[in-house]
Structure formats: structure tokens, C-alpha cells
Amino acid sequence: MLNVTLRRMEVFVAIVDEGSFAAAANRFGIAQPSVSAHIRALERDVGGEVFARRRGRRPVLTELGRSVLSHARELLAEAADMRADVVKLRNATGQRVVLACQRSLSNFVLKQQITGFALSHPEIQLVVRIGKQEDVVEEVRDGIADIGCFLSNEETRGLRSEVIGVERLVLIASPSHPLAGKKRIKAKEIQRWDFVGPPPSSLFGRAVSKLLASAGIADVKIAAQATEYQFLREFVAAGVGISCSLARSVEADVARGLLTILDFDGPELSFQIRQIASLHRTPTAGAVKLMEYLRDSIGTTEYSQ
């Protein structure tokens, strides 16, 4: 009995549609080795190669691959229909809205807005699913969440994306760090020191790296990684390295004297707050209310699709 997962089939179809492993990785926001791992697992499941191996050239389907592709498209279409039926059933049994939110946003930026919506719309059951940026994107794509919110300065392919605000980031360090207290610190001086931050392979980690590079802080050495702010804070406070973090997330620790904000002589560091939804599913009335509430309470600056 075959044990082929929907995710493997989605990756397989994406390679065919996009024309390369790299493009498929970009579509899902994952590393290219992960795409290759999905295909190897798929080939083990079906008992043969689905692509003819030709280094440096566009992937070509084998005869087995063409057969698998036909079935994969049918199964993915059936899965999409099932998700749509689940959404319809959920809507028929009462108003329920699922928001997928990046952890740093839910914890430090959108707490009041999310709570305010729940209080002002008691007729709607609000479900908040908190996770990494990858989780937010995947849950909206899969129909688990009606809408999603995360921090990014780039579009997310295949999803409707609306910018509803901007959040400032700052460079933080231990008060005992050699750069603490210095005025107008240049990018070249900052990049000489160790950094701590999210895993560079994650969507948020890559976004932070691009943001720093755009400000002239490139090729930094990552001394430690953390997916949660509380551990990142401990690394910084202990003097392990500098971090680029949301200004709101560090306010309390700066006020307590646990951390200090470096006086960076460079462009302002910021991320857009993006609200995403599916391009293929009509949002429910409750989801529309939540999107409008978040947009109005934060302040819309841009819309794109």
C-alpha cells in the first residue's frame, strides 16, 4: 500500500509547474534540499524515479513520473474540494474565524487588536493559531486558517497579500557590550560583531538577513540561534551577540536595563505587517470583518495581489 502524502505530491506538481527544484522551493518558502528530500521520498513510495536526472537542466518526467503526475493532480483537486466542503460546513454551523499569526506579532503587536475584535464581535468564535511564518503561510494555503498575519517586506506567491502596517526594528545588545552607549555606529563596525537571531534557513531568518544586508550589515557571523524571543533575549543579555528585533518586543527589557538599543547610523529598519488570504476561496463574512478590523485599527498603507 502506497503511503504518499499530499505534501509530497504538492511539491512534485510544483516542480513540474514551476520548471525547477529551486522555483518550487521558492514557492513553498522552503530550502531546495527539502524539495529534493520530498522527491526522494516520493520515489521510494512509488518504486521508481519520477524525473530523469539531468544535471543543470530542466527536470524531465519519466514515464512513471507522467503517470504519477496525472494521479497527483486528481488527488490534489479532490483534497481542495474536501477543504472547500469543510469550510462550507463550518460556516453553516455558525460563525467561526481562524487567524494564523506569527508569534512575534501576536505577542507584541496585535494583542490589543485581536482581543478588541473578540470583545466587539461576540457572535463570532475567533480561533488564533500562533506559529512561525512558515506555519502561517501553509495554514492559509491549506484552508486551515481563514486569514494570516506575519512580518515580511516581500510578496507571498499564490496568496492575496495586503500591507496593513509597518513595524520598526532595532539593534539590541547587552549593556556591557563594547558598542553599548556609542553614538552613530556605522554598519561596517556593527557587522564585525557576533549576532544572535532566528535560524537563517527560516523565512523570518532570511527576511532579517536581507533587511540587515540592505542596511549595509552583510555577512554577519551567527553565534547562536533561537526561535523564541525569550531565549534570544537571554543570549543577548549574556553578551553572546547583537540581535535585530522588533522595537515593541524589547521595550520592557530595555526599560529594565536588561538590554540596550544600539545607536545605528543607517537607514531605518522595518518590516511590513502583511495580512494574507487565499486567492481561490471566498472569505466568509466573519473573516471579512476581521480583515477590515485589523486593517482599520492598524492603518492600511498598501494593497497588492
C-alpha positions as CSV (number, residue, x, y, z in Angstrom):
1,M,0.0,0.0,0.0
2,L,1.3,3.4,-1.0
3,N,2.0,6.0,1.7
4,V,2.3,9.1,-0.5
5,T,1.5,12.3,1.4
6,L,-0.3,15.3,-0.1
7,R,2.7,17.5,0.7
8,R,5.0,15.3,-1.4
9,M,2.5,15.5,-4.3
10,E,2.2,19.2,-3.9
11,V,6.0,19.6,-4.1
12,F,6.2,17.2,-7.1
13,V,3.5,19.1,-9.0
14,A,5.1,22.4,-8.1
15,I,8.4,21.3,-9.7
16,V,6.6,20.4,-12.9
17,D,4.6,23.6,-13.0
18,E,7.5,25.9,-12.0
19,G,10.2,24.2,-14.1
20,S,12.8,23.6,-11.4
21,F,13.5,22.4,-7.9
22,A,14.7,25.9,-6.9
23,A,11.5,27.6,-8.1
24,A,9.4,25.0,-6.3
25,A,11.4,25.7,-3.1
26,N,10.7,29.4,-3.5
27,R,7.0,28.8,-4.0
28,F,6.7,27.0,-0.7
29,G,9.3,29.1,1.2
30,I,11.5,26.1,2.0
31,A,15.1,25.2,1.3
32,Q,15.9,23.4,-2.0
33,P,17.4,20.3,-0.2
34,S,13.9,19.9,1.4
35,V,12.4,19.8,-2.0
36,S,14.9,17.1,-3.1
37,A,14.1,15.1,0.1
38,H,10.4,15.2,-0.7
39,I,11.1,13.8,-4.2
40,R,13.3,11.1,-3.0
41,A,10.6,10.0,-0.5
42,L,8.0,10.1,-3.3
43,E,10.2,7.9,-5.5
44,R,10.6,5.4,-2.7
45,D,6.8,5.4,-2.3
46,V,6.1,4.7,-6.0
47,G,9.1,2.5,-6.6
48,G,11.0,4.4,-9.2
49,E,12.3,7.7,-10.5
50,V,9.8,10.4,-11.4
51,F,12.3,12.7,-13.0
52,A,15.2,11.8,-15.4
53,R,18.4,13.1,-13.7
54,R,20.0,15.7,-15.9
55,R,22.3,18.0,-14.0
56,G,21.8,21.7,-14.7
57,R,18.8,21.2,-17.0
58,R,15.0,21.5,-16.6
59,P,13.5,18.4,-14.9
60,V,12.0,15.9,-17.3
61,L,9.4,13.5,-16.3
62,T,9.9,9.8,-16.7
63,E,7.1,7.5,-17.9
64,L,6.4,6.7,-14.3
65,G,6.5,10.4,-13.4
66,R,3.9,11.2,-16.0
67,S,1.6,8.6,-14.6
68,V,2.2,9.9,-11.0
69,L,1.6,13.5,-12.1
70,S,-1.8,12.6,-13.5
71,H,-2.9,10.9,-10.3
72,A,-1.3,13.7,-8.2
73,R,-3.3,16.4,-9.9
74,E,-6.5,14.5,-9.4
75,L,-5.8,13.8,-5.7
76,L,-4.8,17.4,-5.0
77,A,-8.0,18.6,-6.7
78,E,-10.1,16.2,-4.6
79,A,-8.2,17.5,-1.5
80,A,-9.0,21.1,-2.4
81,D,-12.7,20.2,-2.9
82,M,-12.7,18.5,0.5
83,R,-11.3,21.6,2.2
84,A,-13.9,23.7,0.5
85,D,-16.7,21.4,1.7
86,V,-15.3,21.6,5.3
87,V,-15.3,25.4,5.1
88,K,-18.9,25.4,3.9
89,L,-19.9,23.0,6.7
90,R,-18.1,25.1,9.3
91,N,-19.8,28.3,8.0
92,A,-23.2,26.6,8.0
93,T,-22.9,25.6,11.7
94,G,-22.0,29.1,13.0
95,Q,-19.6,32.0,12.5
96,R,-16.1,30.9,13.2
97,V,-12.9,32.6,12.0
98,V,-9.4,31.2,12.2
99,L,-6.5,33.6,12.3
100,A,-3.0,32.2,11.8
101,C,-0.5,34.7,13.3
102,Q,3.3,34.9,13.5
103,R,4.3,34.6,17.2
104,S,6.1,37.9,17.4
105,L,3.1,39.7,16.1
106,S,0.6,38.0,18.3
107,N,2.7,38.5,21.4
108,F,3.9,42.1,21.0
109,V,2.0,43.9,18.2
110,L,-1.6,42.7,17.7
111,K,-2.6,41.7,21.2
112,Q,-5.0,44.6,21.6
113,Q,-6.4,44.3,18.1
114,I,-7.1,40.6,18.4
115,T,-8.7,41.0,21.8
116,G,-10.6,44.0,20.7
117,F,-12.2,42.1,17.8
118,A,-13.2,39.2,20.1
119,L,-14.9,41.7,22.5
120,S,-16.7,43.7,19.8
121,H,-17.9,40.6,17.9
122,P,-19.2,38.1,20.4
123,E,-21.3,36.5,17.7
124,I,-18.0,35.2,16.0
125,Q,-15.9,32.5,17.5
126,L,-12.3,33.6,17.0
127,V,-9.6,30.9,16.9
128,V,-6.0,32.2,16.9
129,R,-3.3,29.8,15.8
130,I,0.2,31.0,16.6
131,G,3.4,29.8,15.0
132,K,6.3,30.5,12.7
133,Q,5.9,32.4,9.4
134,E,6.0,29.1,7.5
135,D,3.1,27.9,9.6
136,V,1.0,30.9,8.9
137,V,1.6,30.7,5.1
138,E,0.9,26.9,5.0
139,E,-2.2,27.1,7.1
140,V,-3.8,29.8,4.9
141,R,-2.8,27.8,1.7
142,D,-4.3,24.6,3.1
143,G,-7.5,26.2,4.3
144,I,-6.9,25.6,7.9
145,A,-6.9,29.3,8.6
146,D,-9.1,31.9,7.0
147,I,-6.5,34.7,7.1
148,G,-2.9,35.1,8.3
149,C,-0.7,37.8,9.6
150,F,3.1,37.9,9.6
151,L,6.1,40.3,9.1
152,S,7.6,40.5,5.6
153,N,8.7,43.0,3.1
154,E,8.1,40.6,0.2
155,E,5.0,39.2,-1.6
156,T,3.9,35.6,-0.9
157,R,3.3,33.8,-4.2
158,G,-0.1,32.4,-4.7
159,L,-1.9,34.3,-1.9
160,R,-3.7,37.6,-1.7
161,S,-1.5,40.0,0.3
162,E,-2.3,43.3,1.9
163,V,0.0,45.5,3.9
164,I,-1.8,46.8,7.0
165,G,1.0,48.4,8.9
166,V,4.8,48.8,9.4
167,E,6.8,47.7,12.5
168,R,10.2,49.2,13.4
169,L,13.1,47.0,14.3
170,V,16.1,47.9,16.4
171,L,19.6,46.5,17.0
172,I,20.0,45.4,20.6
173,A,22.9,44.3,22.7
174,S,23.9,43.7,26.3
175,P,24.6,46.9,28.3
176,S,28.1,45.6,28.7
177,H,28.7,45.2,25.0
178,P,31.6,47.3,23.6
179,L,29.2,49.1,21.3
180,A,26.7,50.0,24.0
181,G,26.5,53.7,24.6
182,K,28.4,54.6,21.4
183,K,26.9,57.2,19.1
184,R,26.2,56.9,15.4
185,I,27.6,53.4,14.9
186,K,28.3,52.6,11.3
187,A,27.2,49.4,9.6
188,K,30.8,48.3,9.0
189,E,31.5,48.5,12.7
190,I,28.4,46.6,13.7
191,Q,28.9,43.7,11.2
192,R,32.3,42.9,12.9
193,W,30.5,41.6,15.9
194,D,28.7,38.3,16.5
195,F,24.9,38.2,16.1
196,V,22.1,36.0,17.5
197,G,18.8,35.6,15.8
198,P,16.3,33.2,14.2
199,P,17.6,30.3,12.2
200,P,19.0,31.7,8.8
201,S,17.1,28.9,6.9
202,S,13.7,30.0,8.2
203,L,11.5,32.5,6.3
204,F,11.9,35.1,9.1
205,G,15.6,34.4,9.4
206,R,16.1,35.0,5.7
207,A,14.0,38.2,5.9
208,V,16.1,39.5,8.8
209,S,19.3,38.8,6.8
210,K,18.0,40.6,3.8
211,L,16.9,43.6,5.9
212,L,20.4,43.8,7.5
213,A,22.1,43.5,4.2
214,S,20.0,46.3,2.7
215,A,21.3,48.5,5.6
216,G,24.9,47.6,4.9
217,I,25.2,44.9,7.6
218,A,26.1,41.8,5.5
219,D,27.9,38.6,6.1
220,V,27.3,38.6,9.8
221,K,28.5,35.8,11.9
222,I,25.6,34.0,13.7
223,A,26.9,32.9,17.1
224,A,23.6,31.5,18.3
225,Q,20.1,30.9,17.1
226,A,16.7,30.9,18.8
227,T,13.2,30.6,17.6
228,E,11.7,32.2,20.7
229,Y,12.3,35.7,21.8
230,Q,12.8,34.7,25.5
231,F,15.9,32.6,24.6
232,L,17.1,35.2,22.1
233,R,16.9,37.8,24.9
234,E,18.9,35.6,27.2
235,F,21.7,35.2,24.6
236,V,21.8,39.0,24.0
237,A,21.7,39.9,27.7
238,A,24.6,37.4,28.4
239,G,26.7,39.1,25.7
240,V,26.6,36.3,23.2
241,G,25.8,38.7,20.4
242,I,23.8,41.5,18.8
243,S,20.2,41.0,17.6
244,C,17.8,42.7,15.3
245,S,14.4,42.6,16.9
246,L,11.0,44.3,16.9
247,A,11.2,47.5,18.8
248,R,8.0,46.7,20.7
249,S,9.3,43.3,21.7
250,V,12.3,44.8,23.6
251,E,10.7,47.8,25.2
252,A,10.2,46.2,28.7
253,D,13.7,44.6,28.7
254,V,15.3,47.9,27.7
255,A,13.3,49.8,30.4
256,R,14.6,47.2,33.0
257,G,18.2,47.7,31.9
258,L,18.5,44.1,30.7
259,L,19.1,45.2,27.1
260,T,20.2,48.4,25.3
261,I,19.4,49.7,21.9
262,L,22.4,50.5,19.7
263,D,22.5,53.9,18.0
264,F,22.7,52.7,14.4
265,D,23.8,55.3,11.9
266,G,21.9,53.8,8.9
267,P,18.5,53.5,7.3
268,E,15.5,52.7,9.5
269,L,14.9,49.0,9.9
270,S,11.3,48.0,9.4
271,F,9.1,45.1,8.4
272,Q,5.6,45.4,6.8
273,I,2.7,43.7,8.6
274,R,1.1,41.5,5.9
275,Q,-2.4,40.2,6.0
276,I,-2.9,37.2,3.7
277,A,-5.8,35.2,2.4
278,S,-6.5,32.6,-0.3
279,L,-6.9,33.7,-3.9
280,H,-9.1,30.7,-4.6
281,R,-11.6,30.7,-1.6
282,T,-14.1,33.4,-1.0
283,P,-13.7,34.8,2.6
284,T,-16.5,34.3,5.0
285,A,-18.4,37.3,6.3
286,G,-16.6,36.8,9.7
287,A,-13.2,36.7,8.0
288,V,-14.0,39.9,6.1
289,K,-15.0,41.6,9.4
290,L,-11.7,40.5,11.0
291,M,-9.6,41.7,8.0
292,E,-11.4,45.1,8.0
293,Y,-11.0,45.4,11.8
294,L,-7.3,44.7,11.7
295,R,-6.8,47.0,8.7
296,D,-8.7,49.9,10.3
297,S,-7.2,49.5,13.7
298,I,-3.6,49.4,12.4
299,G,-3.8,51.7,9.4
300,T,-3.6,50.5,5.8
301,T,-0.6,51.7,3.8
302,E,-0.6,49.5,0.7
303,Y,-2.6,46.7,-1.1
304,S,-1.2,44.2,-3.6
305,Q,-2.2,40.9,-5.1
